[in-house]
Amino acid sequence: MNYYDVKARAESWLQEPFDAETQQAVRDLLENDSDELKESFYQDLEFGTGGMRGIMGIGTNRINRFTLGKNTQGLSNYLWRTFPGEQIKVAIAFDCRNNSKELSRLVADVFAANGIEVFLFSELRPTPELSFAVKYLDCHCGIVLTASHNPPEYNGYKVYWQDGGQLVPPQDKEIVEEINKLQYSEIKFEADASKIQLIDKEVDNAFVRASVENGSFDLPSTAREDLKIVFTSLHGTSITMVPRVLKEAGFTQVEIVAEQAEPDGNFPTVESPNPEEPEALEMALELAQKKDADIVIGTDPDCDRLGVAVRNNKGELVLLNGNQTMMLMSWFLLEQWKSKGKIDGKQFVGSTIVSTPMLRLMTEDYGVQYMEGLTGFKWIAKMIKDHPHLNFIGGGEESFGFMVGDFVRDKDAVTATLLACEMAAHLKASGSGMYQQLLELYQRYGLYKEELVALVKKGIDGAAQIKNIMIGLRENPLKEIAGEKVVLVEDYQSSQATRFHQATPEVSQLDIPKSNVLIFYTENGIKVAARPSGTEPKIKFYMSVNTELSAPQDFEAVSAELSQKIEAIKTDLKLA
């Protein structure tokens, strides 16, 4: 879109229904900041992997009362059309981010102005509690105002459906079409206050009970009391639920990082409130050293992701990556189901195409079905919905998310935190630990080592660069990676898998929704996935390598060899 098209879009905001403050902000952009004007108006914000996220500000490409109002008006229209004759009900939650509370009230007002009954949390709550509330309150949909772990200038809008899972096809496209039909003048902002009901304690209590029920297992109370935990909420919403759930479950030695306990959308003690990044847990690790803690857990602002650190064989605290945490949690759940004789072939574990291949091996070894979908927990929620005859044990993805059972239909760091502590207490009581158990899993199923490289490409130029990288990988696909021949390429955009083990490549169809993802596999088990992020201005490269581990004491040497292999991959992809 050229400058004059952008200018015309911006000038359309210089009249009603846009208020005087908005009009003045647009004038300032038109007069003083052509770059910001272009970034603010060159496109409409779109739904991605985790809903709609963007920088807060004025414009069609920003989070503000008009873009959120238009989305909510379109969603209201869609709900009335989809559920004719029913009293529509929605639940709304918000996180710690700047303006989240005000924006949640704005969204509630638009729903109420459209005759929809609204259950609005009175204060900030974790995202998984909103997923739970949708089903608990028998709502038609739910909204949470959050931008997860994005930088402070971001906010966002996640939409959940009746099952408590995020939007998936065809609803997502149909709702976008409904939104795109609208003019901003059609937004109903004048709320019917009688339609809005504030909620808190009843749903809180039910959510806590469900978390403890799903995340606790047969464990002596002394084992829980003996575990030393350090927890940080990273200024986010988990402070409202995680300490309470741990206490209700019987954990008595929980140290909270006080400097990070206060919810704050500016995240003053961290550069990024993302538990995927080691720096985010530095204060928690320091406290854990002072308190001789067994386990450290930190959650992101909306409490759907968790980072975990445990003691290694030398007694040092080491951070687990998302794949390692997922493997351990899945193992623990599978062991619990097996010990109770509950595995009969009618259970499944879910994950994603960019997560470790090791999970499939372990799951199927337990006689449990393994299902794989696109990135994002909405696809795992869809698996549950599409297979009502199967019991969902748990599932996760490499990006530090995990879901225990199906009472929440999104990644849930509240129950996952409890599950991690249950596992740590169980293993400590038996004279072992999570790190030692991970090495045993590597010995049994092979040592899998993964690494993620994310290239940040901001703005219009960045989006074009990401697009060109993916085009280049399709037009000139990798033939070799780290000296190994590529034998399989999966292109999820065309839904085609191409095998190169014969003179003539063999092409088959992928039975999975289309997405802009490419995955390359080599003859000796290297896996490399390329995927533009659906929530951030990044392109991500997921690398996985593996080999046998004959004994736990060989772990460091074998792991170092695999690290060299990953460096060779990064060199080939020009990521080093």
C-alpha positions as CSV (number, residue, x, y, z in Angstrom):
1,M,0.0,0.0,0.0
2,N,1.5,3.4,-1.0
3,Y,1.7,6.5,1.1
4,Y,-1.4,8.1,-0.5
5,D,-3.6,5.0,0.2
6,V,-2.3,5.0,3.8
7,K,-3.0,8.8,4.1
8,A,-6.6,8.3,2.8
9,R,-7.2,5.6,5.4
10,A,-5.9,7.8,8.1
11,E,-8.0,10.8,7.0
12,S,-11.1,8.7,7.2
13,W,-10.5,8.8,11.0
14,L,-10.8,12.6,11.1
15,Q,-14.6,12.5,11.4
16,E,-17.3,10.8,13.3
17,P,-17.7,8.2,14.8
18,F,-14.1,8.8,15.9
19,D,-13.9,11.0,19.0
20,A,-12.0,14.3,19.2
21,E,-9.0,12.8,21.0
22,T,-8.6,10.2,18.3
23,Q,-8.9,12.7,15.5
24,Q,-6.2,14.9,17.1
25,A,-3.9,11.9,17.4
26,V,-4.4,11.1,13.7
27,R,-3.7,14.8,12.8
28,D,-0.4,14.6,14.7
29,L,0.6,11.5,12.8
30,L,-0.3,13.1,9.5
31,E,1.7,16.2,10.2
32,N,4.7,14.8,12.1
33,D,5.4,11.1,11.7
34,S,5.0,9.5,8.3
35,D,6.7,6.3,9.3
36,E,4.4,5.7,12.3
37,L,1.4,6.8,10.2
38,K,2.3,4.1,7.7
39,E,2.8,1.4,10.4
40,S,-0.5,2.4,12.0
41,F,-2.7,2.3,9.0
42,Y,-1.2,0.2,6.2
43,Q,-3.3,-2.9,7.2
44,D,-6.0,-4.2,9.5
45,L,-4.9,-6.2,12.5
46,E,-5.5,-9.9,11.8
47,F,-6.2,-13.0,13.9
48,G,-3.1,-15.2,14.2
49,T,-2.1,-18.3,16.1
50,G,-3.2,-16.8,19.5
51,G,-5.9,-14.4,18.4
52,M,-5.2,-10.8,17.6
53,R,-2.2,-8.9,19.1
54,G,-0.8,-5.6,18.3
55,I,0.8,-2.4,19.6
56,M,-1.6,-0.1,21.4
57,G,-2.3,3.1,19.6
58,I,-4.3,4.9,16.9
59,G,-5.0,3.2,13.6
60,T,-6.4,0.2,11.9
61,N,-3.2,-1.8,12.6
62,R,-3.2,-0.9,16.3
63,I,-5.1,-2.0,19.4
64,N,-7.6,0.7,20.4
65,R,-11.3,1.1,21.3
66,F,-12.3,1.2,17.6
67,T,-10.4,-1.9,16.4
68,L,-11.6,-3.9,19.4
69,G,-15.0,-2.4,19.2
70,K,-15.3,-3.4,15.5
71,N,-14.2,-6.9,16.3
72,T,-16.7,-7.2,19.2
73,Q,-19.5,-5.8,17.1
74,G,-18.7,-8.3,14.3
75,L,-18.5,-11.2,16.8
76,S,-21.8,-10.1,18.4
77,N,-23.5,-10.2,14.9
78,Y,-22.0,-13.6,14.3
79,L,-23.2,-15.0,17.7
80,W,-26.8,-13.9,17.1
81,R,-26.7,-15.4,13.6
82,T,-25.2,-18.6,14.8
83,F,-27.4,-19.1,17.9
84,P,-30.9,-17.7,16.9
85,G,-33.4,-17.7,19.6
86,E,-30.9,-18.2,22.4
87,Q,-29.8,-15.8,25.1
88,I,-26.2,-15.3,24.2
89,K,-23.7,-15.3,27.1
90,V,-20.0,-14.4,27.0
91,A,-17.3,-14.4,29.6
92,I,-14.5,-11.8,29.7
93,A,-11.2,-11.7,31.5
94,F,-8.1,-9.5,31.3
95,D,-4.5,-9.6,32.3
96,C,-2.0,-7.2,33.9
97,R,-1.2,-5.2,30.8
98,N,-1.6,-1.5,30.6
99,N,-5.2,-0.7,29.6
100,S,-6.3,-4.3,29.8
101,K,-9.0,-3.5,32.4
102,E,-10.3,-0.5,30.5
103,L,-10.4,-2.4,27.2
104,S,-12.2,-5.4,28.8
105,R,-14.9,-3.0,30.0
106,L,-15.1,-1.5,26.5
107,V,-15.6,-5.0,25.0
108,A,-18.2,-5.8,27.7
109,D,-20.1,-2.6,26.9
110,V,-20.2,-3.5,23.1
111,F,-21.5,-7.0,23.9
112,A,-24.1,-5.6,26.3
113,A,-25.2,-2.9,23.8
114,N,-26.0,-5.8,21.5
115,G,-28.2,-7.5,24.1
116,I,-25.6,-10.1,25.1
117,E,-25.3,-11.2,28.7
118,V,-21.8,-10.6,29.9
119,F,-19.9,-12.2,32.8
120,L,-16.9,-9.9,33.4
121,F,-14.1,-10.7,35.9
122,S,-13.9,-7.9,38.4
123,E,-10.1,-8.1,38.5
124,L,-7.3,-9.6,36.5
125,R,-7.2,-13.4,36.1
126,P,-5.1,-16.0,34.3
127,T,-6.1,-16.9,30.8
128,P,-6.8,-20.6,31.6
129,E,-9.4,-19.5,34.1
130,L,-11.2,-17.7,31.3
131,S,-11.2,-20.9,29.3
132,F,-12.6,-22.8,32.3
133,A,-15.2,-20.1,32.9
134,V,-16.6,-20.3,29.4
135,K,-17.7,-23.9,30.0
136,Y,-18.5,-23.5,33.7
137,L,-20.9,-20.6,33.1
138,D,-22.3,-22.3,29.9
139,C,-21.2,-19.4,27.7
140,H,-21.3,-19.2,23.9
141,C,-17.9,-17.6,23.8
142,G,-15.2,-15.9,25.9
143,I,-12.7,-13.1,25.4
144,V,-9.5,-12.4,27.2
145,L,-7.6,-9.1,26.9
146,T,-3.9,-10.1,26.8
147,A,-0.8,-10.1,24.7
148,S,0.8,-13.0,26.6
149,H,4.6,-12.5,26.8
150,N,4.8,-9.7,24.1
151,P,6.6,-6.4,25.0
152,P,4.8,-3.8,27.2
153,E,3.5,-1.8,24.3
154,Y,1.3,-4.7,23.1
155,N,-2.1,-5.9,24.0
156,G,-4.5,-8.4,22.4
157,Y,-7.8,-10.1,22.1
158,K,-8.3,-13.8,22.3
159,V,-11.6,-15.4,21.4
160,Y,-12.8,-18.7,22.9
161,W,-15.7,-20.8,21.7
162,Q,-18.3,-22.9,23.6
163,D,-15.9,-25.8,24.3
164,G,-13.4,-23.4,26.0
165,G,-11.0,-23.7,23.1
166,Q,-9.8,-20.8,20.9
167,L,-11.3,-20.2,17.6
168,V,-10.5,-22.7,14.8
169,P,-11.9,-23.0,11.3
170,P,-14.5,-22.4,10.1
171,Q,-15.5,-20.0,12.9
172,D,-12.4,-17.9,12.7
173,K,-12.7,-17.1,9.0
174,E,-16.5,-16.6,9.3
175,I,-16.1,-14.1,12.1
176,V,-13.3,-12.2,10.2
177,E,-15.7,-11.9,7.2
178,E,-18.4,-10.6,9.6
179,I,-16.0,-8.0,11.0
180,N,-14.8,-6.9,7.5
181,K,-18.4,-6.2,6.5
182,L,-18.7,-3.5,9.2
183,Q,-18.1,0.2,9.2
184,Y,-16.8,1.8,12.4
185,S,-20.0,3.8,12.6
186,E,-22.0,0.5,13.1
187,I,-20.3,-0.2,16.5
188,K,-22.7,0.0,19.4
189,F,-20.8,1.5,22.3
190,E,-23.8,2.4,24.6
191,A,-24.0,-0.4,27.0
192,D,-27.1,-1.8,28.8
193,A,-25.5,-2.0,32.3
194,S,-28.1,-4.6,33.4
195,K,-26.5,-7.1,31.0
196,I,-23.1,-7.0,32.7
197,Q,-22.4,-9.1,35.8
198,L,-19.1,-9.0,37.7
199,I,-17.7,-12.4,38.6
200,D,-14.9,-13.6,40.8
201,K,-15.2,-15.9,43.9
202,E,-17.6,-18.5,42.6
203,V,-15.6,-19.1,39.4
204,D,-12.3,-18.8,41.3
205,N,-13.3,-21.5,43.8
206,A,-14.5,-23.8,41.1
207,F,-11.3,-23.3,39.1
208,V,-9.1,-24.0,42.1
209,R,-11.0,-27.2,42.9
210,A,-10.6,-28.4,39.3
211,S,-6.9,-27.5,39.1
212,V,-6.2,-29.4,42.3
213,E,-8.3,-32.4,41.2
214,N,-6.5,-32.6,37.8
215,G,-3.0,-31.7,38.9
216,S,-2.8,-33.8,42.2
217,F,-2.1,-37.5,42.6
218,D,-1.7,-40.1,45.3
219,L,1.2,-38.6,47.2
220,P,1.9,-38.5,51.0
221,S,1.4,-35.1,52.5
222,T,4.9,-35.3,53.9
223,A,6.3,-35.4,50.4
224,R,4.6,-32.2,49.4
225,E,5.6,-30.5,52.7
226,D,9.2,-31.5,52.0
227,L,9.5,-29.8,48.6
228,K,11.0,-26.4,48.5
229,I,9.5,-24.2,45.7
230,V,10.4,-20.8,44.4
231,F,7.8,-19.2,42.3
232,T,7.6,-15.9,40.3
233,S,4.6,-14.5,38.5
234,L,6.8,-12.0,36.5
235,H,4.4,-9.2,37.4
236,G,1.5,-11.2,35.9
237,T,-1.8,-12.7,36.7
238,S,-0.6,-16.0,38.1
239,I,-0.2,-14.4,41.5
240,T,-4.0,-14.5,41.8
241,M,-4.2,-18.3,41.5
242,V,-0.9,-20.3,41.6
243,P,0.0,-19.7,45.3
244,R,-3.5,-20.5,46.3
245,V,-3.6,-23.7,44.2
246,L,-0.3,-24.9,45.6
247,K,-1.5,-24.2,49.2
248,E,-4.8,-26.0,48.6
249,A,-2.8,-29.0,47.3
250,G,-0.7,-29.2,50.4
251,F,2.6,-27.5,49.5
252,T,3.8,-25.5,52.4
253,Q,7.3,-24.3,51.4
254,V,6.6,-21.8,48.6
255,E,8.8,-18.8,48.4
256,I,7.5,-16.0,46.1
257,V,9.8,-13.5,44.4
258,A,8.4,-10.4,46.1
259,E,9.9,-7.9,43.7
260,Q,7.9,-9.5,40.8
261,A,4.7,-10.3,42.7
262,E,2.9,-7.1,42.0
263,P,1.0,-7.1,38.7
264,D,2.5,-4.4,36.4
265,G,2.1,-4.0,32.7
266,N,5.5,-2.3,32.4
267,F,7.3,-5.5,33.7
268,P,9.9,-3.3,35.5
269,T,12.3,-6.1,36.6
270,V,12.7,-7.9,33.3
271,E,13.5,-7.0,29.8
272,S,10.9,-9.5,28.6
273,P,8.3,-11.3,30.8
274,N,8.8,-14.5,28.8
275,P,9.8,-17.7,30.8
276,E,11.2,-19.0,27.5
277,E,14.1,-16.6,28.0
278,P,16.6,-17.5,30.8
279,E,17.0,-13.9,31.9
280,A,13.4,-13.7,33.0
281,L,14.0,-16.2,35.8
282,E,17.3,-14.7,37.1
283,M,15.7,-13.2,40.3
284,A,13.9,-16.5,41.0
285,L,17.1,-18.5,40.5
286,E,19.0,-16.2,42.9
287,L,16.3,-16.6,45.6
288,A,16.3,-20.4,45.0
289,Q,20.0,-20.5,45.7
290,K,19.5,-18.6,49.0
291,K,16.6,-20.9,50.0
292,D,18.2,-24.1,48.7
293,A,15.0,-24.7,46.7
294,D,14.4,-27.9,44.8
295,I,12.4,-26.3,41.9
296,V,11.9,-22.9,40.4
297,I,8.8,-22.0,38.4
298,G,8.0,-18.7,36.6
299,T,4.9,-17.9,34.5
300,D,4.2,-15.4,31.8
301,P,1.8,-12.4,32.2
302,D,-1.4,-14.2,31.4
303,C,-0.3,-17.5,33.1
304,D,-0.5,-19.9,30.2
305,R,3.3,-20.6,29.9
306,L,5.7,-21.8,32.5
307,G,9.5,-22.0,32.8
308,V,11.0,-24.6,35.1
309,A,14.4,-25.0,36.7
310,V,15.5,-28.1,38.7
311,R,18.7,-29.4,40.3
312,N,21.0,-31.5,38.1
313,N,23.3,-34.3,39.3
314,K,25.8,-31.8,40.6
315,G,23.2,-29.9,42.7
316,E,23.2,-27.0,40.3
317,L,19.9,-25.3,39.2
318,V,19.4,-25.8,35.4
319,L,16.6,-24.4,33.2
320,L,14.6,-26.9,31.3
321,N,13.4,-26.1,27.8
322,G,9.8,-26.4,26.7
323,N,10.3,-29.8,25.1
324,Q,12.0,-31.2,28.2
325,T,9.3,-29.9,30.5
326,M,6.6,-31.3,28.2
327,M,8.4,-34.7,28.1
328,L,8.6,-34.9,31.9
329,M,5.0,-33.8,32.5
330,S,3.7,-36.3,29.9
331,W,5.8,-39.1,31.4
332,F,4.4,-38.4,34.9
333,L,0.8,-38.3,33.7
334,L,1.3,-41.5,31.7
335,E,2.8,-43.2,34.7
336,Q,-0.1,-42.1,36.9
337,W,-2.6,-43.5,34.4
338,K,-0.7,-46.7,34.0
339,S,-0.4,-47.3,37.8
340,K,-4.1,-47.0,38.1
341,G,-4.8,-49.4,35.2
342,K,-6.6,-46.7,33.3
343,I,-4.8,-47.2,29.9
344,D,-6.8,-49.3,27.5
345,G,-6.0,-47.8,24.1
346,K,-8.8,-45.2,24.3
347,Q,-6.5,-42.3,25.5
348,F,-4.4,-39.8,23.7
349,V,-1.7,-37.2,24.2
350,G,-1.6,-34.2,21.9
351,S,1.3,-32.0,20.6
352,T,2.4,-29.9,17.7
353,I,4.4,-30.4,14.5
354,V,7.3,-28.2,15.7
355,S,7.7,-30.0,19.0
356,T,10.1,-32.8,19.8
357,P,9.5,-36.1,18.0
358,M,10.5,-37.9,21.2
359,L,7.0,-37.4,22.6
360,R,5.5,-39.7,20.0
361,L,7.9,-42.5,20.9
362,M,7.2,-42.3,24.6
363,T,3.4,-41.9,24.3
364,E,3.1,-44.9,21.9
365,D,5.4,-47.0,24.2
366,Y,2.8,-46.6,26.9
367,G,0.0,-47.9,24.5
368,V,-1.5,-44.4,24.2
369,Q,-2.4,-42.7,21.0
370,Y,-0.4,-39.7,19.9
371,M,-2.0,-36.8,17.9
372,E,-0.2,-33.9,16.3
373,G,-1.5,-30.6,15.0
374,L,-0.4,-27.2,14.0
375,T,1.2,-24.8,16.4
376,G,-1.1,-23.5,19.0
377,F,-3.3,-25.1,21.7
378,K,-6.5,-24.3,19.8
379,W,-5.5,-27.4,17.7
380,I,-5.1,-29.6,20.7
381,A,-8.5,-28.4,22.0
382,K,-9.9,-29.3,18.6
383,M,-8.5,-32.8,18.9
384,I,-10.4,-33.2,22.2
385,K,-13.6,-31.9,20.5
386,D,-13.2,-34.0,17.4
387,H,-12.5,-37.3,19.4
388,P,-15.2,-37.4,22.2
389,H,-14.7,-41.2,22.4
390,L,-11.1,-40.8,23.6
391,N,-9.8,-39.6,26.9
392,F,-7.3,-36.7,26.8
393,I,-4.4,-37.3,29.2
394,G,-2.4,-34.2,28.5
395,G,-0.5,-32.3,25.9
396,G,2.0,-29.6,25.2
397,E,4.2,-27.8,22.8
398,E,7.8,-26.6,22.7
399,S,6.9,-23.0,23.6
400,F,6.6,-23.8,27.3
401,G,2.9,-24.6,27.4
402,F,1.1,-27.6,28.8
403,M,-2.5,-28.7,29.4
404,V,-3.5,-31.3,32.0
405,G,-6.8,-33.0,31.2
406,D,-9.6,-31.3,29.3
407,F,-11.3,-29.1,32.0
408,V,-9.3,-26.2,30.5
409,R,-9.0,-26.1,26.7
410,D,-5.8,-24.0,26.4
411,K,-2.3,-24.1,27.8
412,D,-2.6,-23.8,31.6
413,A,0.3,-22.7,33.7
414,V,-1.8,-22.9,36.9
415,T,-2.4,-26.6,36.8
416,A,0.9,-27.3,35.0
417,T,2.7,-25.6,37.9
418,L,1.0,-27.9,40.3
419,L,1.7,-30.9,38.2
420,A,5.4,-30.0,38.0
421,C,5.5,-29.7,41.8
422,E,3.7,-33.0,42.3
423,M,6.2,-34.7,40.1
424,A,9.2,-33.1,41.8
425,A,7.8,-34.1,45.2
426,H,7.1,-37.6,44.1
427,L,10.6,-38.0,42.6
428,K,12.3,-36.4,45.6
429,A,10.5,-38.7,48.0
430,S,11.7,-41.7,46.0
431,G,15.4,-40.5,46.1
432,S,15.4,-39.2,42.5
433,G,14.7,-35.9,40.8
434,M,13.3,-34.4,37.6
435,Y,16.7,-34.0,36.0
436,Q,17.6,-37.7,36.7
437,Q,14.3,-38.8,35.3
438,L,14.9,-36.8,32.1
439,L,18.2,-38.6,31.6
440,E,16.4,-42.0,32.1
441,L,13.9,-41.0,29.4
442,Y,16.8,-40.0,27.1
443,Q,18.4,-43.4,27.7
444,R,15.1,-45.2,27.0
445,Y,13.9,-43.2,23.9
446,G,17.1,-41.5,22.6
447,L,18.7,-38.2,23.4
448,Y,16.7,-35.5,21.5
449,K,18.1,-32.0,21.5
450,E,16.2,-29.1,20.2
451,E,16.9,-25.4,19.6
452,L,14.8,-22.5,18.4
453,V,16.2,-19.5,16.5
454,A,13.7,-16.6,16.1
455,L,14.6,-13.8,13.7
456,V,12.9,-10.5,14.6
457,K,11.6,-8.6,11.5
458,K,9.5,-5.7,12.6
459,G,7.1,-3.5,10.6
460,I,6.2,-3.5,6.9
461,D,9.7,-4.2,5.7
462,G,10.1,-7.0,8.2
463,A,6.9,-8.7,7.1
464,A,8.1,-8.6,3.5
465,Q,11.5,-10.1,4.5
466,I,9.7,-13.0,6.3
467,K,7.5,-13.6,3.3
468,N,10.6,-13.7,1.0
469,I,12.5,-16.1,3.3
470,M,9.6,-18.6,3.1
471,I,9.3,-18.1,-0.7
472,G,13.0,-18.8,-1.1
473,L,12.8,-22.0,1.0
474,R,10.0,-23.2,-1.2
475,E,11.5,-22.2,-4.6
476,N,15.0,-23.5,-3.6
477,P,14.3,-26.2,-0.9
478,L,17.2,-27.5,1.2
479,K,18.8,-30.6,-0.4
480,E,21.3,-31.2,2.5
481,I,21.4,-30.1,6.1
482,A,24.6,-30.4,8.1
483,G,26.0,-32.9,5.5
484,E,22.9,-35.1,5.6
485,K,20.6,-35.6,2.6
486,V,17.0,-34.3,3.0
487,V,14.6,-37.2,2.4
488,L,11.3,-35.6,3.3
489,V,9.8,-32.1,2.9
490,E,6.5,-31.3,4.4
491,D,4.8,-28.1,3.1
492,Y,1.8,-27.3,5.1
493,Q,0.8,-24.4,2.9
494,S,0.3,-26.7,0.0
495,S,-0.6,-29.7,2.2
496,Q,2.0,-31.8,0.4
497,A,4.7,-34.1,1.7
498,T,7.5,-35.0,-0.7
499,R,9.8,-38.0,-0.1
500,F,13.1,-38.3,-1.9
501,H,14.2,-41.8,-1.1
502,Q,13.5,-42.9,-4.7
503,A,14.7,-41.7,-8.1
504,T,11.3,-40.1,-8.6
505,P,10.1,-38.1,-5.6
506,E,6.9,-39.4,-4.0
507,V,4.3,-36.8,-3.2
508,S,1.5,-37.4,-0.7
509,Q,-1.2,-35.2,1.0
510,L,-0.9,-34.0,4.5
511,D,-4.1,-34.5,6.5
512,I,-3.9,-31.3,8.5
513,P,-5.2,-27.7,8.0
514,K,-3.1,-25.4,5.8
515,S,-0.5,-23.2,7.4
516,N,2.6,-21.4,6.3
517,V,5.1,-24.0,7.7
518,L,7.9,-26.0,6.1
519,I,9.6,-29.0,7.7
520,F,12.7,-30.7,6.4
521,Y,13.8,-34.2,7.5
522,T,17.2,-35.8,6.8
523,E,18.2,-39.4,6.4
524,N,19.7,-39.5,10.0
525,G,16.9,-37.8,11.8
526,I,17.6,-34.1,11.7
527,K,14.4,-32.1,11.6
528,V,14.2,-28.4,10.7
529,A,11.0,-26.4,10.7
530,A,10.5,-22.9,9.4
531,R,7.5,-20.9,10.5
532,P,6.5,-17.2,10.6
533,S,5.1,-16.5,14.1
534,G,1.4,-15.8,14.3
535,T,1.7,-13.5,17.2
536,E,5.0,-11.6,16.9
537,P,7.0,-10.0,14.0
538,K,9.3,-13.1,13.9
539,I,10.2,-16.0,11.7
540,K,11.1,-19.1,13.7
541,F,13.4,-22.0,12.9
542,Y,13.0,-25.1,15.0
543,M,15.9,-27.6,14.9
544,S,15.9,-31.1,16.3
545,V,18.7,-33.7,16.4
546,N,19.0,-37.0,18.2
547,T,21.2,-40.0,18.9
548,E,21.3,-42.9,21.3
549,L,22.3,-42.4,25.0
550,S,23.8,-45.6,26.4
551,A,24.2,-44.4,30.0
552,P,23.1,-41.2,32.0
553,Q,26.8,-40.4,32.8
554,D,27.4,-40.0,29.1
555,F,24.8,-37.2,28.8
556,E,27.1,-34.2,28.8
557,A,29.5,-35.6,26.2
558,V,26.7,-36.8,23.8
559,S,24.7,-33.5,24.3
560,A,27.8,-31.5,23.4
561,E,28.1,-33.5,20.1
562,L,24.5,-32.8,19.3
563,S,25.1,-29.1,20.0
564,Q,27.8,-29.1,17.4
565,K,25.4,-30.6,15.0
566,I,22.9,-27.9,15.7
567,E,25.6,-25.3,15.1
568,A,26.2,-26.9,11.7
569,I,22.5,-26.6,10.9
570,K,22.5,-22.9,11.9
571,T,25.5,-22.3,9.7
572,D,23.8,-24.0,6.7
573,L,20.7,-21.9,7.3
574,K,22.8,-18.7,7.9
575,L,21.4,-18.4,11.4
576,A,24.8,-18.6,13.2
